[in-house]
């Protein structure tokens, strides 16, 4: 049995640990936002955890690049991974680390063939809702004209924005907050399109299965009819021609 390439083995080995680190990153990112009165030590620990998780993803990219059989082709096909790794270094903001980590997690999720489309969409919805709420709360809480002051307000705003309902009772007032709103709206439209296409594909597949079954039954009936005709012809040939005397006696009866 042929052994899979080293890159594939590495990805299978590190997939679950990296997803676990992504969950740790989510907790570290959420704690200073949900608890704005947290001590400096707690904030420092959370910040350190965020950088460690980012470093783990950066190390994973370097290892995959080193193990790839065609490194140039790998770099071209995984350019989004490289951008996500370099993004926090350009301007070390917490929001940029959030975007890069979400991007890397999404890339690894697409590599996992066992993850179904429905599960991926559901995870994307939950992740965008959670991180969108935390991100907009972190930038809008201290805005003098803002009205998103609590986590509940942020979750409600994220939900209405992702579904493109937009009641208008809560709205971002800062530039970063409005950029987040644009991202959530586009993501919501894209996810809705994916769900709609998935449902339509399921119905089409069901209809095709019914058509195939109907054609199979029709063909079986046609073959059975031909067999019956062949049997009748064979019985008629075996019974032989009927003599005139037999015909006359049958009519007399």
C-alpha positions, 0 to 999 in steps of 0.5 A, spaced: 500 500 500 502 506 497 504 511 503 501 518 503 505 524 502 509 527 508 505 533 507 498 529 507 501 526 513 502 532 517 496 535 515 492 529 518 496 529 524 496 537 526 488 538 524 485 536 530 491 540 535 490 546 530 482 546 531 483 546 539 488 551 539 483 555 535 478 554 540 483 557 545 484 563 541 477 564 541 477 564 549 483 568 549 480 573 544 473 573 548 475 574 555 478 581 555 472 584 551 466 580 555 470 582 561 473 589 560 475 590 567 479 584 567 486 585 570 492 587 566 495 580 568 489 577 565 489 581 559 497 580 558 496 572 558 490 572 553 494 577 548 500 572 549 495 566 548 493 569 541 500 570 539 502 563 541 496 560 537 498 565 531 505 562 531 502 555 531 499 556 525 505 560 522 509 554 524 504 549 520 504 553 514 512 553 514 512 545 515 507 544 510 511 548 505 517 544 507 514 538 506 510 539 499 513 536 493 512 542 489 513 548 493 512 553 488 506 550 486 504 550 494 505 557 495 501 559 489 495 555 491 495 557 498 497 564 497 491 566 502 494 562 507 501 566 507 497 572 507 493 570 513 500 568 516 503 575 514 497 579 516 498 580 523 506 582 522 504 588 518 500 591 523 499 588 530 492 589 531 488 584 535 482 585 529 487 583 524 490 577 528 482 575 529 481 575 521 488 571 520 486 566 525 479 565 522 482 565 515 487 559 517 482 555 520 477 556 514 483 553 510 484 547 514 477 546 514 476 545 507 482 540 507 478 536 511 474 531 506 470 528 512 467 535 514 460 535 510 458 542 507 452 543 512 457 542 518 462 547 515 456 552 513 453 551 520 460 552 523 462 558 519 455 561 521 456 560 528 464 563 528 462 569 524 456 571 529 461 570 535 467 573 532 463 579 529 459 580 535 466 580 539 469 585 534 464 590 533 463 590 541 471 591 542 471 597 537 464 600 538 463 600 546 468 606 547 465 610 541 461 616 544 456 616 539 455 608 539 449 604 541 452 597 541 455 597 549 453 590 551 454 583 548 447 582 547 447 588 543 453 586 539 450 579 538 443 582 536 446 587 531 451 581 528 445 576 527 440 582 524 446 584 519 448 577 517 441 575 515 441 582 511 435 584 515 438 590 519 432 593 523 437 599 525 436 599 532 443 598 533 448 600 528 456 601 528 459 609 528 466 607 527 470 606 521 472 599 523 465 597 525 462 599 519 467 595 515 465 589 520 458 590 518 460 590 510 464 583 511 458 580 515 453 582 510 457 579 504 458 573 508 451 572 510 449 573 503 454 568 501 452 563 506 445 564 504 447 562 497 451 556 499 445 553 503 440 555 497 444 551 492 445 545 497 438 545 498 437 545 490 442 540 489 439 535 494 432 536 490 435 535 483 439 529 486 432 526 489 429 527 482 434 524 478 434 518 483 426 518 482 427 518 474 433 513 474 428 508 478 422 509 473 427 508 467 429 502 471 422 499 472 420 501 465 426 497 462 424 491 467 417 491 464 419 491 457 424 485 458 419 481 462 414 483 456 419 480 451 420 474 455 413 473 455 412 473 448 418 469 447 415 464 451 408 464 448 412 463 441 415 457 444 409 454 447 406 455 440 411 452 436 412 446 441 404 444 441 404 444 433 399 445 428 392 443 429 388 438 425 381 440 421 378 434 425 380 437 432 377 444 430 370 441 428 370 437 434 371 443 438 366 447 434 361 442 435 361 442 443 
